Amino acid sequence: MTDPWTVGRVVRWAADDFRARGMESPRLEAELMLAHALGIERMRVIVEPERALEPEELARYRDFIRRRRKGEPIAYIRGQKEFYGRVFHVDARVIVPRPDTETLVETALRRTAQAKVGARYLDLCTGSGCVSITLARERTTCQVFGVDLSNEALAVARHNAIRLGAVTQVAWFRGDLFAALPEAYQRRFDLVTANPPYIPEGELDGLSADIRDFEPRLALAGGADGLDVSRRIIAEAPRWLRPGGSLAIEIGTEQASEVARLFGEAGFGATVVDKDYGARDRVVSGVVL
């Protein structure tokens, strides 16, 4: 008789397979996917190594492994990703929220530390809604407006707002940046945030397969130098911000000096570049003078 496929055995096998394929966190991914296949917390995978898998559980796990081998992001396989302490639903309609983007939230919260009741925040290129909803939950007296060009992305964002208790705080608009908003909202926002597509076209093919082949290109490609969308946001934002309002934009790691220059040209002051958890330039922010 062959040995049974226990939790410990199948995790070791999957981790070895992922390691041989050059994946960065083979053991972690093996454990997370098994926990998802079994419908349990990851900690139980760690503390119950002798548990034998039922045939349907093993089949489900093998399907996840096949998908991961093809490069599909583990967040899509699991259908979720943690961001700023909350679990967001994600799938192929949106890019996967990344820890680096938490820097955008931290910058926004710092810039609005004296936020008044009823303050209005606008989040462009909202995607899964991770920034919009996080700001709403962290600042429970503010009103947040999330904008995206993709109806599919907005469907994910709306779902997340319901799941995470922000449905009454966030309004969603479909359209091209500020053009999605009624003209009456001009000069009425205290904060504008954006995580725009900022990868130069020439670098897209060099991205890892899980990004290049699975995440929506619309949310990645930023033109020749990666700044096509950022330029438009920076140039147009002053019309939509109250005097003293703030703009915060996520950037690629080599874009800080050019984006800071664009902030100055658009009339922003107190421009700051914030670094992400890996000490890389990640967010540029400034205040309308």
C-alpha positions in Angstrom: 0.0 0.0 0.0 1.2 3.5 -0.7 1.4 6.0 2.1 -1.6 8.3 2.4 -1.5 11.8 1.2 -1.4 13.7 4.5 -1.3 17.4 5.0 2.4 17.3 5.8 3.3 15.0 2.9 1.4 17.0 0.3 2.7 20.3 1.5 6.3 19.0 1.3 5.7 17.6 -2.2 4.2 20.9 -3.5 6.8 23.1 -1.8 9.6 21.0 -3.4 7.9 21.3 -6.8 7.5 25.1 -6.5 11.1 25.4 -5.2 12.4 23.6 -8.3 10.5 26.0 -10.5 12.1 29.0 -8.9 9.1 30.3 -6.9 10.1 32.8 -4.2 8.0 31.4 -1.3 7.4 27.8 -2.1 6.4 26.6 1.4 4.2 29.5 2.1 2.4 29.2 -1.2 2.0 25.4 -0.7 0.4 26.0 2.7 -1.9 28.8 1.6 -3.2 26.9 -1.3 -3.8 23.8 0.7 -5.6 25.8 3.4 -7.9 27.2 0.6 -8.5 23.7 -0.9 -9.5 22.4 2.6 -11.5 25.5 3.6 -9.4 26.0 6.8 -7.0 28.6 8.2 -3.3 28.2 7.3 -2.4 27.6 11.0 -4.3 24.3 10.9 -2.2 23.2 7.9 0.8 23.8 10.1 -0.5 22.1 13.3 -2.3 19.1 11.6 0.4 17.5 9.4 -1.0 14.0 10.0 -4.5 14.7 8.7 -5.2 12.6 5.7 -6.8 14.2 2.6 -10.0 13.0 1.1 -9.8 12.2 -2.6 -11.9 15.3 -3.6 -9.6 17.5 -1.4 -6.5 16.1 -3.0 -8.0 16.6 -6.5 -8.9 20.2 -5.7 -5.4 20.9 -4.4 -3.8 19.3 -7.5 -5.9 21.6 -9.7 -4.6 24.6 -7.7 -1.0 23.3 -8.2 -1.5 23.0 -12.0 -2.8 26.5 -12.2 0.1 27.9 -10.1 2.6 26.1 -12.3 1.2 28.0 -15.3 2.0 31.2 -13.5 -1.5 32.2 -12.3 -1.2 34.4 -9.2 -1.9 32.7 -6.0 -4.3 35.5 -5.1 -6.5 34.6 -8.1 -6.4 31.0 -7.2 -7.5 31.7 -3.6 -9.8 34.6 -4.7 -8.4 36.9 -2.1 -5.6 39.1 -0.9 -4.9 40.8 2.4 -4.4 44.6 2.2 -3.9 46.9 5.2 -5.3 44.3 7.5 -8.4 43.5 5.5 -9.1 40.6 3.1 -10.2 41.8 -0.4 -11.8 39.6 -3.0 -9.6 39.6 -6.2 -9.7 37.9 -9.5 -8.5 38.4 -13.1 -10.6 41.6 -13.5 -8.3 43.6 -11.2 -4.6 43.7 -10.4 -3.5 42.1 -7.2 -3.2 44.6 -4.3 0.4 44.7 -3.2 2.0 45.7 0.1 3.8 48.5 -1.6 0.5 50.2 -2.2 -0.1 50.4 1.5 2.4 53.3 1.3 -0.2 55.2 -0.7 -2.7 54.7 2.1 -0.2 55.7 4.7 0.6 58.9 2.8 -3.0 59.7 2.3 -3.8 59.3 6.0 -0.9 61.4 7.0 -1.8 64.2 4.5 -5.4 64.2 5.9 -4.5 63.8 9.6 -6.7 66.8 10.4 -9.6 65.6 8.3 -12.9 67.1 9.2 -16.3 65.4 9.3 -17.7 65.0 5.8 -14.3 65.3 4.0 -14.3 64.1 0.4 -11.7 61.7 -0.9 -11.3 60.7 -4.6 -9.5 57.5 -5.6 -8.7 57.2 -9.3 -7.8 53.9 -11.0 -9.5 52.3 -8.0 -9.3 48.6 -9.3 -10.4 46.3 -6.5 -11.2 49.2 -4.3 -8.5 48.4 -1.9 -7.4 52.1 -1.4 -10.9 53.6 -1.6 -12.4 51.1 0.9 -9.4 51.2 3.2 -9.6 55.0 3.4 -13.3 54.8 4.1 -12.8 52.3 6.9 -9.9 54.2 8.4 -11.7 57.6 8.2 -15.3 56.7 9.0 -16.7 60.2 8.7 -15.4 60.9 5.2 -17.1 60.3 1.8 -15.0 58.4 -0.8 -15.4 58.4 -4.5 -13.8 55.6 -6.5 -13.3 55.9 -10.3 -12.2 53.3 -12.8 -12.3 52.9 -16.6 -13.2 49.2 -16.3 -16.8 48.2 -15.4 -15.4 44.8 -14.5 -13.0 46.3 -12.0 -15.8 48.3 -10.5 -17.9 45.2 -10.0 -15.1 43.8 -7.9 -14.8 47.0 -5.9 -18.5 47.2 -5.2 -18.4 43.6 -4.0 -15.6 44.4 -1.7 -17.4 47.5 -0.3 -20.3 45.3 0.6 -18.1 42.6 2.2 -16.1 45.1 4.2 -18.8 47.4 5.5 -18.1 50.5 3.3 -21.1 50.4 1.0 -22.7 53.5 2.4 -19.4 55.5 2.4 -18.1 54.9 -1.1 -19.7 56.0 -4.4 -18.4 54.5 -7.7 -18.0 56.1 -11.1 -17.1 54.5 -14.3 -15.0 56.6 -16.7 -11.7 58.2 -17.7 -10.2 59.7 -14.6 -11.8 63.1 -13.7 -14.1 63.0 -16.7 -16.2 60.3 -14.9 -17.3 63.0 -12.3 -20.0 65.6 -12.5 -18.5 69.1 -13.1 -20.2 70.1 -9.8 -17.5 68.2 -7.9 -14.7 70.6 -9.0 -12.7 72.0 -6.1 -14.6 69.9 -3.6 -12.1 67.2 -2.8 -9.8 67.2 0.2 -7.7 64.4 -1.2 -7.1 62.7 -4.5 -5.2 59.4 -4.6 -4.2 57.2 -7.6 -2.4 54.0 -8.3 -2.3 54.5 -12.1 -0.7 52.2 -14.7 3.0 53.2 -14.6 5.0 50.4 -16.2 6.7 51.6 -19.4 5.5 49.7 -22.5 9.0 48.4 -23.3 9.2 46.7 -19.9 5.9 44.8 -20.0 7.3 41.7 -21.7 10.0 41.4 -19.1 7.6 41.2 -16.2 7.2 37.9 -14.3 4.6 35.6 -15.9 2.1 35.9 -13.1 1.9 39.6 -13.8 2.5 39.7 -17.6 0.2 36.9 -18.5 -2.6 37.2 -16.0 -3.1 40.7 -14.6 -5.2 43.2 -16.7 -2.9 45.1 -19.1 -5.1 48.2 -18.8 -4.0 48.6 -15.2 -0.3 48.1 -15.9 0.7 49.8 -19.2 1.6 53.5 -18.7 2.9 54.4 -22.1 6.4 54.9 -23.4 7.9 56.1 -20.1 5.1 54.8 -17.8 3.8 58.3 -17.0 1.0 58.9 -19.6 -1.8 58.6 -17.0 0.2 60.2 -14.1 0.8 63.3 -16.2 -2.9 63.7 -16.8 -3.8 63.2 -13.2 -1.2 65.7 -11.9 -2.2 68.4 -14.5 -5.9 68.1 -13.9 -6.0 67.5 -10.1 -5.8 71.1 -9.0 -9.2 71.9 -10.6 -10.8 69.2 -8.4 -9.1 69.9 -5.1 -10.0 72.4 -2.4 -7.2 74.9 -1.6 -4.9 73.0 0.7 -6.1 69.7 -0.6 -3.6 66.9 -1.3 -2.7 64.7 -4.3 -0.9 61.3 -3.7 0.2 59.1 -6.6 1.9 55.7 -6.6 4.9 55.5 -8.9 7.5 53.2 -10.3 10.8 53.2 -8.5 12.7 55.2 -11.1 10.0 57.9 -11.6 10.2 60.0 -8.4 12.2 62.9 -9.7 10.2 63.4 -12.9 6.9 63.0 -11.1 8.0 65.5 -8.4 8.9 67.9 -11.2 5.4 67.5 -12.7 3.9 68.3 -9.3 5.9 71.5 -9.2 4.8 72.5 -12.7 1.1 71.9 -11.8 1.4 74.2 -8.8 1.7 71.8 -5.9 3.8 72.6 -2.9 5.2 70.6 0.1 6.0 67.8 -2.3 7.3 64.6 -0.6 8.5 61.3 -1.9 7.6 58.4 0.4 9.4 55.0 0.3 7.7 51.6 0.5 8.6 48.7 2.8 11.5 47.8 0.6 13.0 51.4 0.9 12.1 52.2 -2.7 10.5 55.4 -3.9 6.8 54.6 -4.1 4.5 57.6 -3.6 4.8 61.3 -4.5 2.4 63.7 -2.8 1.8 67.4 -2.6 -0.6 70.1 -1.6 -2.5 72.6 -3.8 -1.3 76.1 -3.0 
